[in-house]
Structures are given as structure tokens and as C-alpha cells.
Amino acid sequence: MQELNFPKFPFRFKNSENKISIFDCIRKKFVILQPEEWVRQHCILYLMEEKGYPKSLINIEKELIVNDLKKRYDIVVFNTNGGIHLIVECKAPSITINQQTFDQIAQYNRVLNATYLMVTNGLNHYYCQMDFETERYDFLKDIPNYNEK
């Protein structure tokens, strides 16, 4: 797999029927290693190891309804009060992040109401904070650490 713009993390892999899987510590199971999954697994460990977010507040790939359509978010980090602190949209490294990507996460956020948004393809990371009064997002250099929120 391609090297990403994240710290190096110790992943667990398994090869079964010529398919490589990576262990997802949130879902507690091995999942097929695809380029987007490679980015998602790096992002999960980045949030936990570098930013201090507790594993218990992180949720992966759950369904949500947006404009009567079933969608799946990549990563959500909850607040301790049950609200949503952060949504992360992961793309494969070969996918260029563009306005359409931000429109996608903004659409999810109309349902989820997260304070922070992160979009990454593993090579480029973009961070935003929602301004709910003006219905805009402001770009940040990084998302806050868990203990700074």
C-alpha cells in the first residue's frame, strides 16, 4: 500500500484467500484492505494516538439518511454528551479532494451537526470548524486535541 501523510502506525494484517485484510480496532474485526480503508485505518489511529480521542467515542461506517437516500459516513467522533464532535470523510489516495468532497461532508453534517469536519485522502488533510450561525465552515490548520475541545 501507498505511504500516506500520517505517522507510521503498527497495523495488524491477515492474508486469506489471496486477499489482505487489516484489523480495525473500532469494529474489532479484520476488513479487506482497499485504498480508502488504508486511509480510514490511518485516520482512526491518528485520532486516537496523536489527538487523544478515546476509542469509545469513535464510530465507523454507519448508515445515515440524507435527502431520503441511504449514505454511510466514514468516521464520527462523539462528544461525551452524545452529540457529534467530528465527522471524517476518507477518500482513496488516488481521489483528488475537491468542492464535491466538501459538499458531500457538508450534506452529511446537515443531519449530524458536527462541530468539526475533516476530509482526507491520506496525502492531503483538510480541517474545518462549523459556524452554525452563518451556515459556513471555516478552515483550520488542524483539529483540536481531545483535551483541548
N, C-alpha and C positions, 0 to 999 in steps of 0.2 A: 504494500500500500504506500501511497504517496506520503512524504513527510509534510506535516502541517505546521502552521504557525501557532503552536501551543507548546507548553513544556512537554518533555518526554515523560510518559506515564507507563507503569508496569501493567500491561494488559494480559489477560489470560485468553489463549486461543485453543481451538479444538478443530481437528480435521475429521470430517465424517462424510463418506461417500463423495470424496473429492470436492467437498465444499468446506471452506474455512468459516468458522464461527468465532465470535468474540463474546466474552462474558459481560453481560450487562448487570452491574451491581444493583441497579434500581429494580429491574424486573426479576432479578435473581435467576437468570437463565442465559444460555448461550443463544445468540441470534446470528443469522447469516451475515457475514461481513460484506457489505456493499459500501461504495464510496460515501454515501450520505450517512450510513451507520458509523463509519470510521470517524466522521466529523462529530456526530452526536456523542459517541463514547468519549472522545477527547473533551468535548464541551462539558459533559457531566463531571468528569474528573477535575476539569479546570474550576468549575463552580464549587466543588467540594474541597479540593486540595489547595487551590490558590486563593479562592474567595471566601472560604469558610462556611459555605452554606450546608446545613445539616442534610444528610441523606434522607431523613424522614420527611423533609419538606419538598422534595423533588419528585415530580411525576413525569412519566414518559408516555408519549404516543397515545393519548386518549382522544376519543371522539367528541366533537362539538358540532352543533348545528349553526351554520351561518347562512342566512337568507334561504332557509328551508333545504340547504344542502349539507350532507354529512361531510365533515372535514376532520383531519387529525392534526393536532399540534405536536411538535417535536418534544419540547421540554417546557414544563411550567414549574416555577418555584413559588410555593405558597408562603404567605405570612403566617405567623403563629395564630392569628385570629381567623384563619380560613380564607382570607382574601388572597388575591394573586399579586405577588411582588414582581415577578419577571416571567416573560414569555420569550423562548428562544426558538428561532426558525433556523434549521440547519439545511444547507444545500451541499451537494457534492462539490468537490474542489473544481470540477470542470464547468460548473454553472457560474456564470457571472451574476453578481448581485446588482440588481437594477431597481428602477422605480416599481416594477411589477412585484418584486420581492417585498418591498416595503408596503405596497398596497395589500398584499396577502396578509402580512402580520398585523397591519392596522385593521383589516377586516376581522381577523380573529379577536383583536383586542376590543372591538365594539361589543363582543359577547363576554369576554373575560375580564376587562377593566384592570389590566396590569399597570403598575406604576412604571416599570422599565421594560424595554424591548431590546432584544439582541438578535442580530442577523449575522450568520457566519457561513462561509463555505470552507472553513478551516484555514484558509490563506488570508482572508480579509475579514475583520470583525467590525461590526457597526453597533453602537450602543445609543439608545435614546431614552429620554425620560418624557413621560406623557405630561402634557399640560391640558388637563381636562376642561378648564375654563375656555380656552381658545380652540380646543379640539385639534391640537397640533402636537408634534413631538419635537423635542429639542435634542440635538446630537450631543453626546458626551464623549470624553476621551476613554472612559471605562465605566463599568458598572460598579457601584459601591460594594465593598466587602460586606459580609453578613452582619458583622458587629458595628458597621457604620450606618446601617439603614434607618 
